[in-house]
Structure formats: structure tokens, C-alpha cells
Amino acid sequence: MKKLLALVIAAAFAVPAFAADEAPKTKQVCIDVQGKDGKPVVDPKTKKPKQDCKTVKVHKKHEGTEIPEKKK
């Protein structure tokens, strides 16, 4: 029983070590804020369109293999 408990504890500490190797890549995406009339909202101080910015993760695109067509 003690060996099983020791194994579970060791596994719990080993998993985060592998996950911490790579930090996810992120980028910031900004979109102009639009009013009810559909026109961009302009900031009165800077005279530039007001923007809503969010940070998003960048995912890798994996190349796939073609699916073979069925013979009739």
C-alpha cells in the first residue's frame, strides 16, 4: 500500500514538470468598436477609433493525410 501511495505522489509531481516546458504562444487581436449606427466610435481625446483588444492563443495547424476514396 505504501508503494502505491508513493507511486501516485511521484506521478503527481512529474506531470506538471512536463507541462511547464512549453508556454502557449499568444497574440493580441484588436477590433474597432462600432456604435448602434454601425460607425466606428471615435475617442474624443486622441481622435482615433476606439478598439476592443483581446489576447488569444495561437494554435498549430497540423497537416493531415488524404482520406482514400471507397471503391464502388
Residue pairs with C-beta under 8 A, 6 or more apart in sequence:
24 57
24 58
25 57
25 58
26 55
26 56
26 57
26 58
27 55
27 56
27 58
28 53
28 54
28 55
28 56
29 53
29 54
29 55
29 56
30 51
30 52
30 53
30 54
31 51
31 52
31 53
32 40
32 41
32 49
32 50
32 51
32 52
33 40
33 41
33 49
33 50
33 51
33 52
34 40
34 41
35 41
40 49
40 50
41 49
41 50
42 48
42 49
42 50
43 49
43 50
